[in-house]
């Protein structure tokens, strides 16, 4: 066929010509201009193994997903942050965006999962079914069984682009390949650092440099702990969009929130019937039921809290909006989590409310309760104290310390909290530190006591000065200490035979300290505080919280500040004073012996109930445990 239509050509010949022209147009025509939502509603098929509603995707089921998806296809937006709860369809939002890229806007894509194992699982159980069941994508990726197919579990090639699937614990997957699209899935569950190469998200973002102006960075996650949540920090930097709905009764634009800004609960239920919960409009007080929610969702709009921010769209949404969850189911889950304790409640706040867990909300009550336990001692050093230890924390311009007294069953009393101000590089500063360690304290018996052991932090500021000071006073049991990054067999170990440096398992020591302050009745393990102790002390000792992180393929339990700016010197000093007590390794018999000696000096036979006498026991020869250092005034 020459492509020239002769006069009088048959109708069959004309049909063949037009068919050929249509084929040529289809081969060279640009891809259709579609948003992610339009592409998903037209082409996306939901796989039966991953969806309770398999078949064609329908954005009308959860209309709030439209704004989140279309931000990915908006050329004016470079970064998209989605801070969400569970059960709102965030996975399908990202999968639809990925399908839109592979079909209509190809380029190199990086998908980052929390771990390499999670990356492999996502590729097998989520990506593969989508490629299989969505006809528009079915032929895009070659058969993995064919030779040189360019299709492996963690690497997929498609016309015009490549998909790299990596775990945040596998930095080799973030090598020099330029990337146009980055998806970070569950970024709050990722490693803090990609080996020794730095923050995983920074590394991924740097791969997009050559695509400036055309790149797209998508961060998605349920949040973790406030102050440490990556997704929350990213959302704070965005235009902070929230989904507003018209109230079915008054028409006012409202947010679905568990509690409003005044702290009032918006989800309520009859006594004993959380399964019958409903929502109360904060404008008119009207009751909103699950039956009202679909119509309200259809009329909802995303409203930015910071419209002045350009190029960074941030979305925050919780489970109350989900068409797959009822208010009653969420209320039942809340009561169950509350009954099971703070850790379960934290999970509920993260995964149901889509909010970072603010540990201070719960700890403020605890802090006030601890402060209420302050008491008047019967002397500078109370009757029950047998030994004194000191914990000191070094800063750039000061040295803070705590002196704690110890008695039977590890019952303890805070004796003094103070600081030495000045320049630690000067000898005069260390003379004053030495005076603190040599100070004498009056016991209830009228006799004077000295510090039996001291631990000084040598893990941060002015290490050389601390080491020099402690080496010169090692015979007085003044130790340089440093926190160990790995768990230890015992809370305190010596770093090696040649040095006096002690390594502390700070996680273990903090566990013990927090367990002791939870004791509510005086006796073994109970912690006493003096009446004149300032309230900021209690803020500092409760300034850290537990997190779990995966490092080197192992899940570790760590204490971290709930807010990076909160001071925690009092907690560190308490831990170091406890470490000094551990170093002494005093056995119960020695405590009894010392207390009995003090009682005898006071003209009493015992510190216990009248009529009982504690035997005086002398430690065996060669014991390293030193006495409390009692002397007559």
ABEGO torsion letter per residue (X at the ends): XAGBBBBGBBAAAAAAAAAAAAAAAAAABBBBBBBAAAAAAAABBBBAAABABBEBBBAAABAAAAAAAAAAABAABABBBBBBBBGAGAAAAAAAAAAAAAAABBEBBBBBBABAAAAAAAAAAAAAAAAAABAAAAAABBBAABBGAGBBAABBBBBGBBBBBBBAABAAAABABBBABBBBBGAAABBABBEAAEBAAAAAAAAAAAABGABBBBBBBBBBBBGABAAAAAAAABAGBBBBBBBAAAGBBBBBBABBAAGBBABBBBBGBAAABBBBBAAAGBBBBAAAAAAAAAABBBBBABAABBGBBBBBBBAAABAABBAAAAAAAAAAAAAAEAAAAAAAAAAAAGBBBBAAAAAAAAAAAAAAABBBBABABBAABABBBBBBBBBAABBBBBBBBBBBGGBBBBABBBBBBEBAABAAAAAAAAAAAABBBBBAAGBBBBBABBBBBAABBGAAAAAAAAAAAAAAGBBBBBBBABBBABABBBABAABABBBBBAAAAAAAAAAAAABABBEBGBBBBBAABBAAAAAAAAABBBBBBBBGGBBBBBBBBABAABBAAAAAAAAAAAAAAAAAGBBAAAAAAAAAAAAAAAGBABABBBGBBBBBBBBBBGBABBBAGBBBX
